[in-house]
Amino acid sequence: MELDIFSDTICPWCLIGKRRLERALAQRPQPDLKIRWRAFQLNPDMPAAGMDRKLYLATKFGGPENASSVYDRIREAGASEGIDFDFDGIGHTPNTVDSHRLIRFADRNGCQDAVVEGLFQAYFLNGRNIGDREVLVSIAAANGLNAEATENYLATTEDADAIRAEDAQARAVGINGVPCFIFNGRHALPGAQSPEVFFQLFDLAREETKSPVTV
């Protein structure tokens, strides 16, 4: 069974969705499941250097007060999954291309999930700027990647166009929000769904792999 997860590294619902998927897999293990994290950008027009968090909230939500009601709901959902979001600790909203590049680099080196988790924790729990390459190298080194190799990779533009293309392709097929879970390249499950909803997709995907192909 294959599962492609379209997400953004600054999307809180993506971390919540990750936790709910983990709970689903703990209750209903899928031993042969292959997970690939795919790139989506909540802010594809974000400047390369990112922007100050207060300016971002003012631009996107009309100010911190309007943002507060949105984030209160997210904070509550996160708490139900054991996530202690520290939104007030985030001082900078980054462009996420480099963080997605790091995820792709991690996939080649067999530690994609660990790096995805490290990025989420760095941003949402510790308020680190995951648009900063030094921060990305430290996350990489703490989660199974070689620091020097990662630094050399991030110093190039390798995979940057591929990340933007993946984001564009996702939108072209109708993905306009994340997380979005695609099972076997066919069945889409949008949003941070409960484990019970994941179970239905597990069963559907499993039945497909068991069914014989007829010509």
WOTA-V407941 format. One record per pair of residues at least 6 apart in sequence whose C-alpha atoms are under 6 Angstrom apart, sorted by sequence separation. I is the first residue (numbers start at 1). GAP is how many residues later the second one is. D is the distance in Angstrom with one decimal. If there is no record, write none. Layout:
BEGIN
[[I:GAP:D] [I:GAP:D]]
END
This chain:
BEGIN
[[57:6:5.3] [61:6:5.5] [106:6:4.6] [122:6:5.4] [130:6:6.0] [141:6:5.1] [182:6:4.5] [7:7:5.9] [57:7:5.9] [181:7:5.6] [181:8:4.9] [103:9:5.8] [180:9:5.7] [137:10:5.8] [180:10:4.3] [180:11:5.9] [179:12:5.2] [115:28:5.7] [114:29:5.7] [2:31:5.7] [4:31:5.9] [1:32:4.9] [2:32:4.8] [3:32:4.8] [4:32:4.8] [5:32:4.8] [6:32:4.5] [7:32:5.9] [8:32:5.3] [4:33:5.9] [5:33:5.6] [6:33:5.7] [7:33:5.3] [8:33:5.6] [6:34:5.9] [95:36:5.9] [90:37:4.3] [94:37:4.9] [53:38:5.1] [86:38:5.8] [89:38:5.0] [53:39:4.5] [85:39:5.6] [86:39:5.3] [52:40:4.7] [53:40:5.3] [85:40:5.6] [51:41:5.9] [51:42:5.4] [50:43:5.6] [50:44:4.0] [50:45:4.9] [48:47:5.5] [46:49:5.5] [16:62:6.0] [40:127:4.7] [39:128:5.7] [14:165:5.0] [7:171:5.3] [24:171:4.4] [7:172:4.9] [6:173:5.7] [6:174:5.2] [20:174:6.0] [5:175:5.8] [17:175:4.0] [20:175:5.8] [5:176:4.7] [4:177:5.9] [4:178:5.0] [3:179:5.6] [3:180:4.7] [2:181:5.8] [2:182:4.8]]
END
